[in-house]
Amino acid sequence: MTEKLPYVRSLTVAALVTGMCMPLAAHADDATAAPDASASAEVKSAQEKALEQKISSDEPIASGRVSIDAGHVDMGPKFIDGNWQLMVHDDSTANPVWRMMEDVVLVGKDAAKLPVPDDERYSFVDAAPGSDVYVIPQTEAEGVVWPGWNTQDPAVVEALGRGVTLTLDRVEGPGQLTVYLENGNFSAPQVLWNSNTPESQDIWVEPNTHTHANWVFTAPGAYFVTVTAHATLADGSEVANTQRIQFAIGSQTNPEDVFAQADQLEPLTADSAEAANDSASTPDAAVPAADSSDSAEAVSEERTGISPALIAGIVAVLAVIGGGVALMMRKSAADQRRAQEQIK
């Protein structure tokens, strides 16, 4: 069964710029000197700009493969020629553009490595305290890509009903991926996605929302994160699109190798993602065993669209009709012989 997680509102700038980022990035007993006021103002300005972004309807769709190792990017739905598509909104350069998911690799270099805190609240990371993991933080860090998600495309905002569900379908990679929020009120972290969880996991996103979270990878290498964005629009129609978010984690992981590995993966379809979700969420014990006759009948009905019982009935009726026709033909032949004998 799909795990329904609490919806996520966009984080306030105030919470982000007052040090409420993940403890993996900083500890209260760190000896590092606090940044000066001018540096804080610059960081605040950059984060405010990103978090208060407004997306224009005329932002172009860029072509060609790119790797992004720093700056602000989001995944989000967009309508292309009336078709719902999960894409990357690339705000890492001066002029924001939309990109197809398969054209982008997000790079987390060794600058993203941080030690796991000795805190039971972060046991979900599934790495020993003090060991290094790769952290793309909830707040922007220098030299580290800053991915989030949004529902801000103007056509999407206009068409949406209550909101969008982002479903984690699958993670392929050498380690564990965890995506979680620090709420900034000393409460426990809110885990959104965890690749060790076998069931698919949902994030509910309201219209015109922009959010960032912490992305933690326990090992370097190529990661392919399969996500489905689905929604019920205001007119009652259903839309869905499944894509892979591509990561190159660690400085030794070449983005070009990630693209090459992606080219070898099975193409994604909505049907294949739904089948993967169903198989992951349905235990084998919950599927009743069927004997061979039941299986044969099921296959017959699936291929013909007609139940075996109905087929048997049709065959029986045809047999009766055929028998009647044969009897009539035999009677007609006997009558003809008698007529010929009378003529003689």
C-alpha beads as a LAMMPS data file, in Angstrom:
LAMMPS data file: protein, C-alpha beads

344 atoms
343 bonds

1 atom types
1 bond types

-500.0 500.0 xlo xhi
-500.0 500.0 ylo yhi
-500.0 500.0 zlo zhi

Masses

1 110.0

Atoms # bond

1 1 1 0.000 0.000 0.000
2 1 1 1.275 3.463 -0.835
3 1 1 2.424 5.306 2.256
4 1 1 0.661 8.648 2.528
5 1 1 2.981 11.252 3.969
6 1 1 2.003 14.688 5.299
7 1 1 1.834 17.409 2.706
8 1 1 4.754 19.803 2.539
9 1 1 4.300 23.539 2.489
10 1 1 7.004 25.807 1.140
11 1 1 9.503 26.717 3.841
12 1 1 9.681 30.281 5.039
13 1 1 12.822 32.235 4.343
14 1 1 13.042 33.200 8.023
15 1 1 13.308 29.560 9.096
16 1 1 15.998 28.821 6.550
17 1 1 18.264 31.766 7.245
18 1 1 18.290 31.445 11.046
19 1 1 20.399 28.296 11.017
20 1 1 17.598 25.716 10.797
21 1 1 19.444 23.556 8.321
22 1 1 20.242 19.917 9.007
23 1 1 22.600 19.000 11.876
24 1 1 24.600 16.950 9.358
25 1 1 25.800 20.314 8.091
26 1 1 26.539 22.005 11.417
27 1 1 26.695 21.261 15.142
28 1 1 26.227 23.551 18.134
29 1 1 29.719 22.713 19.442
30 1 1 31.505 23.444 16.154
31 1 1 34.519 25.717 16.618
32 1 1 34.024 27.327 13.225
33 1 1 33.539 31.074 13.509
34 1 1 30.171 32.457 12.505
35 1 1 30.087 34.309 9.167
36 1 1 30.138 38.069 9.301
37 1 1 26.991 40.120 8.768
38 1 1 27.788 40.966 5.144
39 1 1 28.281 37.284 4.272
40 1 1 24.995 36.392 6.008
41 1 1 23.225 39.117 4.078
42 1 1 24.564 37.740 0.803
43 1 1 23.448 34.208 1.674
44 1 1 20.053 35.457 2.769
45 1 1 19.645 37.405 -0.422
46 1 1 20.464 34.362 -2.573
47 1 1 18.074 32.116 -0.648
48 1 1 15.310 34.678 -0.632
49 1 1 15.656 35.096 -4.367
50 1 1 15.415 31.351 -4.919
51 1 1 12.624 30.637 -2.451
52 1 1 10.511 33.583 -3.550
53 1 1 10.922 32.785 -7.227
54 1 1 8.169 33.511 -9.703
55 1 1 8.095 31.421 -12.873
56 1 1 7.122 33.142 -16.107
57 1 1 4.969 31.469 -18.736
58 1 1 7.461 32.404 -21.453
59 1 1 10.525 30.656 -19.995
60 1 1 11.997 28.518 -22.790
61 1 1 12.657 24.782 -22.928
62 1 1 16.374 24.199 -23.443
63 1 1 17.817 21.282 -25.383
64 1 1 21.044 19.327 -24.950
65 1 1 22.534 17.417 -22.046
66 1 1 23.947 19.325 -19.067
67 1 1 25.458 18.496 -15.689
68 1 1 24.700 20.924 -12.852
69 1 1 27.056 20.954 -9.852
70 1 1 26.007 24.222 -8.174
71 1 1 23.068 26.582 -8.043
72 1 1 19.313 26.327 -7.785
73 1 1 17.188 23.759 -9.639
74 1 1 13.703 22.312 -9.070
75 1 1 11.715 19.440 -10.436
76 1 1 8.144 20.258 -11.265
77 1 1 5.259 19.623 -13.638
78 1 1 4.775 21.676 -16.788
79 1 1 2.328 21.513 -19.686
80 1 1 3.972 21.017 -23.100
81 1 1 1.481 21.274 -25.968
82 1 1 -1.228 20.376 -23.475
83 1 1 0.668 17.343 -22.126
84 1 1 1.575 17.074 -18.427
85 1 1 5.355 16.579 -18.063
86 1 1 7.648 16.343 -15.014
87 1 1 10.688 18.490 -15.823
88 1 1 13.690 20.295 -14.352
89 1 1 13.405 24.057 -13.819
90 1 1 17.025 25.207 -14.115
91 1 1 17.625 28.455 -12.244
92 1 1 21.372 27.910 -11.881
93 1 1 22.192 30.492 -14.565
94 1 1 21.138 34.065 -15.206
95 1 1 18.221 33.103 -17.458
96 1 1 15.991 30.314 -16.072
97 1 1 14.993 27.527 -18.459
98 1 1 13.083 24.247 -18.362
99 1 1 14.891 21.015 -19.237
100 1 1 13.821 17.460 -19.887
101 1 1 14.713 15.160 -16.988
102 1 1 16.811 12.830 -19.146
103 1 1 18.963 15.796 -20.232
104 1 1 20.120 16.662 -16.692
105 1 1 22.566 15.095 -14.237
106 1 1 22.733 16.724 -10.799
107 1 1 26.262 16.538 -9.401
108 1 1 27.122 16.186 -5.717
109 1 1 30.903 16.449 -5.484
110 1 1 33.061 15.625 -2.472
111 1 1 32.311 19.134 -1.179
112 1 1 28.954 17.650 -0.164
113 1 1 30.545 15.093 2.218
114 1 1 29.620 15.526 5.884
115 1 1 29.821 13.287 8.980
116 1 1 26.678 11.683 10.370
117 1 1 25.831 13.205 13.781
118 1 1 25.761 10.988 16.856
119 1 1 22.043 11.500 17.304
120 1 1 19.411 8.747 17.363
121 1 1 16.967 11.026 15.539
122 1 1 19.072 10.547 12.384
123 1 1 19.245 6.748 12.535
124 1 1 17.074 6.626 9.392
125 1 1 20.168 7.633 7.400
126 1 1 21.415 4.085 8.074
127 1 1 25.057 5.061 8.413
128 1 1 27.321 4.918 11.458
129 1 1 27.755 8.150 13.477
130 1 1 30.867 9.964 12.333
131 1 1 30.943 8.269 8.931
132 1 1 30.839 10.454 5.836
133 1 1 27.734 10.740 3.683
134 1 1 26.957 13.054 0.774
135 1 1 24.521 15.802 1.756
136 1 1 22.671 18.158 -0.562
137 1 1 21.220 20.399 2.139
138 1 1 17.902 22.083 2.640
139 1 1 19.654 25.449 2.607
140 1 1 21.935 26.409 -0.256
141 1 1 25.617 25.552 0.272
142 1 1 28.485 26.991 -1.725
143 1 1 29.693 24.649 -4.451
144 1 1 26.791 22.201 -4.002
145 1 1 23.777 21.888 -6.267
146 1 1 20.514 22.915 -4.567
147 1 1 17.558 20.844 -5.830
148 1 1 13.954 21.258 -4.732
149 1 1 10.504 20.979 -6.294
150 1 1 7.800 23.395 -7.316
151 1 1 4.255 23.612 -8.666
152 1 1 4.662 27.135 -10.013
153 1 1 4.370 26.860 -13.773
154 1 1 1.546 29.335 -14.571
155 1 1 -0.405 26.856 -16.717
156 1 1 -0.101 24.241 -13.959
157 1 1 -1.292 26.674 -11.288
158 1 1 -4.288 27.595 -13.431
159 1 1 -5.240 23.987 -14.200
160 1 1 -4.654 22.356 -10.827
161 1 1 -7.311 21.305 -8.391
162 1 1 -6.097 20.725 -4.833
163 1 1 -2.473 19.950 -5.637
164 1 1 0.123 17.478 -6.910
165 1 1 1.392 14.179 -5.495
166 1 1 5.069 13.369 -6.043
167 1 1 5.550 9.616 -5.640
168 1 1 8.933 7.985 -5.143
169 1 1 8.666 4.783 -7.193
170 1 1 12.225 3.451 -7.136
171 1 1 15.858 4.327 -6.401
172 1 1 18.697 2.655 -8.318
173 1 1 22.181 3.333 -6.975
174 1 1 25.062 2.048 -4.853
175 1 1 23.746 3.339 -1.531
176 1 1 20.713 4.617 0.320
177 1 1 18.920 7.856 -0.494
178 1 1 16.941 9.724 2.157
179 1 1 15.058 12.968 1.595
180 1 1 13.863 14.762 4.713
181 1 1 12.945 18.128 6.192
182 1 1 14.237 20.002 9.213
183 1 1 11.277 22.012 10.463
184 1 1 13.306 24.473 12.520
185 1 1 11.430 23.994 15.817
186 1 1 13.706 21.367 17.427
187 1 1 11.262 18.618 16.449
188 1 1 12.361 15.330 14.904
189 1 1 13.261 15.385 11.211
190 1 1 10.376 14.677 8.839
191 1 1 11.379 11.847 6.499
192 1 1 9.750 12.233 3.087
193 1 1 11.472 9.564 0.991
194 1 1 13.687 6.655 2.062
195 1 1 14.963 4.168 -0.502
196 1 1 15.056 1.411 2.139
197 1 1 11.262 1.555 2.358
198 1 1 9.799 -1.037 -0.062
199 1 1 6.503 0.759 -0.612
200 1 1 6.153 3.794 -2.858
201 1 1 6.097 7.051 -0.882
202 1 1 4.065 10.190 -1.541
203 1 1 4.695 13.883 -1.001
204 1 1 1.625 16.111 -1.259
205 1 1 2.382 19.525 -2.796
206 1 1 -0.099 22.382 -2.916
207 1 1 -0.464 24.604 -6.009
208 1 1 2.027 27.449 -6.468
209 1 1 4.425 25.894 -3.933
210 1 1 8.225 25.862 -3.836
211 1 1 10.104 23.608 -1.388
212 1 1 13.618 22.402 -0.581
213 1 1 14.704 19.461 1.565
214 1 1 17.834 17.538 2.561
215 1 1 19.044 14.826 0.160
216 1 1 21.431 12.320 1.750
217 1 1 23.354 9.654 -0.204
218 1 1 25.348 7.057 1.746
219 1 1 27.774 6.095 -1.048
220 1 1 29.274 7.700 -4.167
221 1 1 28.144 6.680 -7.641
222 1 1 25.289 7.038 -10.118
223 1 1 21.747 7.268 -8.767
224 1 1 18.497 7.120 -10.720
225 1 1 15.484 8.282 -8.724
226 1 1 12.177 7.393 -10.378
227 1 1 9.389 9.821 -9.507
228 1 1 5.791 10.129 -10.712
229 1 1 3.969 13.468 -10.610
230 1 1 0.212 12.928 -10.685
231 1 1 -2.777 15.124 -10.008
232 1 1 -6.509 15.578 -10.440
233 1 1 -7.059 18.828 -12.317
234 1 1 -9.803 21.321 -11.572
235 1 1 -11.869 19.937 -14.471
236 1 1 -11.734 16.437 -12.939
237 1 1 -9.272 14.951 -15.439
238 1 1 -6.340 12.830 -14.216
239 1 1 -2.743 13.515 -15.281
240 1 1 0.493 11.663 -14.508
241 1 1 4.056 11.518 -15.745
242 1 1 7.004 9.396 -14.580
243 1 1 10.638 10.468 -14.892
244 1 1 14.072 9.676 -13.469
245 1 1 16.108 12.252 -11.562
246 1 1 19.773 11.537 -12.347
247 1 1 22.584 12.128 -9.844
248 1 1 26.376 11.832 -10.039
249 1 1 27.471 11.598 -6.403
250 1 1 31.146 12.010 -5.474
251 1 1 33.906 13.793 -7.350
252 1 1 35.035 10.536 -8.967
253 1 1 31.634 9.939 -10.581
254 1 1 31.687 11.250 -14.150
255 1 1 28.340 12.762 -15.260
256 1 1 28.954 11.430 -18.766
257 1 1 29.081 7.921 -17.312
258 1 1 25.736 8.577 -15.639
259 1 1 24.227 9.564 -18.990
260 1 1 25.704 6.416 -20.540
261 1 1 24.195 4.237 -17.799
262 1 1 20.838 5.985 -18.225
263 1 1 20.853 5.094 -21.914
264 1 1 20.994 1.404 -20.922
265 1 1 18.034 1.554 -18.546
266 1 1 14.597 0.345 -19.510
267 1 1 12.460 3.199 -20.902
268 1 1 9.917 4.539 -18.454
269 1 1 6.178 4.396 -19.042
270 1 1 3.254 5.152 -16.773
271 1 1 2.206 1.491 -17.006
272 1 1 5.627 0.171 -16.003
273 1 1 5.807 2.538 -13.023
274 1 1 2.318 1.499 -11.892
275 1 1 3.243 -2.176 -12.245
276 1 1 6.403 -1.619 -10.203
277 1 1 4.366 0.111 -7.495
278 1 1 1.792 -2.690 -7.404
279 1 1 4.418 -5.428 -7.168
280 1 1 6.307 -3.564 -4.458
281 1 1 3.221 -2.857 -2.353
282 1 1 1.523 -6.281 -2.617
283 1 1 3.094 -9.060 -0.500
284 1 1 3.285 -12.489 -2.150
285 1 1 1.187 -13.989 0.651
286 1 1 -1.654 -11.664 -0.214
287 1 1 -1.993 -13.129 -3.710
288 1 1 -4.259 -16.248 -3.639
289 1 1 -2.899 -19.363 -5.323
290 1 1 -4.790 -20.519 -8.408
291 1 1 -4.859 -23.988 -9.956
292 1 1 -3.968 -24.562 -13.598
293 1 1 -7.580 -24.641 -14.775
294 1 1 -8.283 -21.310 -13.098
295 1 1 -5.149 -19.854 -14.716
296 1 1 -6.151 -21.158 -18.143
297 1 1 -9.617 -19.696 -17.800
298 1 1 -8.153 -16.349 -16.722
299 1 1 -5.796 -16.275 -19.719
300 1 1 -8.663 -17.203 -22.052
301 1 1 -10.854 -14.426 -20.730
302 1 1 -7.982 -11.907 -20.881
303 1 1 -7.193 -12.717 -24.531
304 1 1 -10.740 -12.950 -25.890
305 1 1 -12.644 -10.645 -23.577
306 1 1 -15.254 -13.470 -23.214
307 1 1 -15.559 -15.688 -20.152
308 1 1 -15.023 -19.454 -20.595
309 1 1 -18.550 -20.152 -19.328
310 1 1 -20.039 -17.963 -22.062
311 1 1 -17.885 -19.675 -24.697
312 1 1 -19.084 -23.085 -23.501
313 1 1 -22.702 -21.913 -23.724
314 1 1 -22.230 -20.661 -27.264
315 1 1 -20.664 -23.976 -28.286
316 1 1 -23.591 -25.905 -26.790
317 1 1 -26.159 -23.782 -28.651
318 1 1 -24.278 -24.218 -31.922
319 1 1 -24.206 -27.976 -31.334
320 1 1 -27.993 -28.058 -30.870
321 1 1 -28.553 -25.955 -33.979
322 1 1 -26.142 -28.132 -35.960
323 1 1 -27.942 -31.276 -34.824
324 1 1 -31.309 -29.842 -35.881
325 1 1 -29.979 -28.879 -39.273
326 1 1 -28.548 -32.372 -39.782
327 1 1 -31.892 -33.968 -38.819
328 1 1 -33.761 -31.726 -41.247
329 1 1 -31.317 -32.605 -44.020
330 1 1 -31.744 -36.339 -43.358
331 1 1 -35.565 -35.971 -43.388
332 1 1 -35.443 -34.000 -46.626
333 1 1 -33.319 -36.703 -48.270
334 1 1 -35.771 -39.456 -47.171
335 1 1 -38.720 -37.494 -48.556
336 1 1 -36.953 -37.110 -51.892
337 1 1 -36.335 -40.892 -52.130
338 1 1 -40.029 -41.675 -51.417
339 1 1 -41.119 -39.177 -54.088
340 1 1 -38.811 -40.752 -56.633
341 1 1 -40.160 -44.236 -55.832
342 1 1 -43.785 -43.052 -56.346
343 1 1 -42.879 -41.585 -59.746
344 1 1 -41.419 -44.930 -60.803

Bonds

1 1 1 2
2 1 2 3
3 1 3 4
4 1 4 5
5 1 5 6
6 1 6 7
7 1 7 8
8 1 8 9
9 1 9 10
10 1 10 11
11 1 11 12
12 1 12 13
13 1 13 14
14 1 14 15
15 1 15 16
16 1 16 17
17 1 17 18
18 1 18 19
19 1 19 20
20 1 20 21
21 1 21 22
22 1 22 23
23 1 23 24
24 1 24 25
25 1 25 26
26 1 26 27
27 1 27 28
28 1 28 29
29 1 29 30
30 1 30 31
31 1 31 32
32 1 32 33
33 1 33 34
34 1 34 35
35 1 35 36
36 1 36 37
37 1 37 38
38 1 38 39
39 1 39 40
40 1 40 41
41 1 41 42
42 1 42 43
43 1 43 44
44 1 44 45
45 1 45 46
46 1 46 47
47 1 47 48
48 1 48 49
49 1 49 50
50 1 50 51
51 1 51 52
52 1 52 53
53 1 53 54
54 1 54 55
55 1 55 56
56 1 56 57
57 1 57 58
58 1 58 59
59 1 59 60
60 1 60 61
61 1 61 62
62 1 62 63
63 1 63 64
64 1 64 65
65 1 65 66
66 1 66 67
67 1 67 68
68 1 68 69
69 1 69 70
70 1 70 71
71 1 71 72
72 1 72 73
73 1 73 74
74 1 74 75
75 1 75 76
76 1 76 77
77 1 77 78
78 1 78 79
79 1 79 80
80 1 80 81
81 1 81 82
82 1 82 83
83 1 83 84
84 1 84 85
85 1 85 86
86 1 86 87
87 1 87 88
88 1 88 89
89 1 89 90
90 1 90 91
91 1 91 92
92 1 92 93
93 1 93 94
94 1 94 95
95 1 95 96
96 1 96 97
97 1 97 98
98 1 98 99
99 1 99 100
100 1 100 101
101 1 101 102
102 1 102 103
103 1 103 104
104 1 104 105
105 1 105 106
106 1 106 107
107 1 107 108
108 1 108 109
109 1 109 110
110 1 110 111
111 1 111 112
112 1 112 113
113 1 113 114
114 1 114 115
115 1 115 116
116 1 116 117
117 1 117 118
118 1 118 119
119 1 119 120
120 1 120 121
121 1 121 122
122 1 122 123
123 1 123 124
124 1 124 125
125 1 125 126
126 1 126 127
127 1 127 128
128 1 128 129
129 1 129 130
130 1 130 131
131 1 131 132
132 1 132 133
133 1 133 134
134 1 134 135
135 1 135 136
136 1 136 137
137 1 137 138
138 1 138 139
139 1 139 140
140 1 140 141
141 1 141 142
142 1 142 143
143 1 143 144
144 1 144 145
145 1 145 146
146 1 146 147
147 1 147 148
148 1 148 149
149 1 149 150
150 1 150 151
151 1 151 152
152 1 152 153
153 1 153 154
154 1 154 155
155 1 155 156
156 1 156 157
157 1 157 158
158 1 158 159
159 1 159 160
160 1 160 161
161 1 161 162
162 1 162 163
163 1 163 164
164 1 164 165
165 1 165 166
166 1 166 167
167 1 167 168
168 1 168 169
169 1 169 170
170 1 170 171
171 1 171 172
172 1 172 173
173 1 173 174
174 1 174 175
175 1 175 176
176 1 176 177
177 1 177 178
178 1 178 179
179 1 179 180
180 1 180 181
181 1 181 182
182 1 182 183
183 1 183 184
184 1 184 185
185 1 185 186
186 1 186 187
187 1 187 188
188 1 188 189
189 1 189 190
190 1 190 191
191 1 191 192
192 1 192 193
193 1 193 194
194 1 194 195
195 1 195 196
196 1 196 197
197 1 197 198
198 1 198 199
199 1 199 200
200 1 200 201
201 1 201 202
202 1 202 203
203 1 203 204
204 1 204 205
205 1 205 206
206 1 206 207
207 1 207 208
208 1 208 209
209 1 209 210
210 1 210 211
211 1 211 212
212 1 212 213
213 1 213 214
214 1 214 215
215 1 215 216
216 1 216 217
217 1 217 218
218 1 218 219
219 1 219 220
220 1 220 221
221 1 221 222
222 1 222 223
223 1 223 224
224 1 224 225
225 1 225 226
226 1 226 227
227 1 227 228
228 1 228 229
229 1 229 230
230 1 230 231
231 1 231 232
232 1 232 233
233 1 233 234
234 1 234 235
235 1 235 236
236 1 236 237
237 1 237 238
238 1 238 239
239 1 239 240
240 1 240 241
241 1 241 242
242 1 242 243
243 1 243 244
244 1 244 245
245 1 245 246
246 1 246 247
247 1 247 248
248 1 248 249
249 1 249 250
250 1 250 251
251 1 251 252
252 1 252 253
253 1 253 254
254 1 254 255
255 1 255 256
256 1 256 257
257 1 257 258
258 1 258 259
259 1 259 260
260 1 260 261
261 1 261 262
262 1 262 263
263 1 263 264
264 1 264 265
265 1 265 266
266 1 266 267
267 1 267 268
268 1 268 269
269 1 269 270
270 1 270 271
271 1 271 272
272 1 272 273
273 1 273 274
274 1 274 275
275 1 275 276
276 1 276 277
277 1 277 278
278 1 278 279
279 1 279 280
280 1 280 281
281 1 281 282
282 1 282 283
283 1 283 284
284 1 284 285
285 1 285 286
286 1 286 287
287 1 287 288
288 1 288 289
289 1 289 290
290 1 290 291
291 1 291 292
292 1 292 293
293 1 293 294
294 1 294 295
295 1 295 296
296 1 296 297
297 1 297 298
298 1 298 299
299 1 299 300
300 1 300 301
301 1 301 302
302 1 302 303
303 1 303 304
304 1 304 305
305 1 305 306
306 1 306 307
307 1 307 308
308 1 308 309
309 1 309 310
310 1 310 311
311 1 311 312
312 1 312 313
313 1 313 314
314 1 314 315
315 1 315 316
316 1 316 317
317 1 317 318
318 1 318 319
319 1 319 320
320 1 320 321
321 1 321 322
322 1 322 323
323 1 323 324
324 1 324 325
325 1 325 326
326 1 326 327
327 1 327 328
328 1 328 329
329 1 329 330
330 1 330 331
331 1 331 332
332 1 332 333
333 1 333 334
334 1 334 335
335 1 335 336
336 1 336 337
337 1 337 338
338 1 338 339
339 1 339 340
340 1 340 341
341 1 341 342
342 1 342 343
343 1 343 344
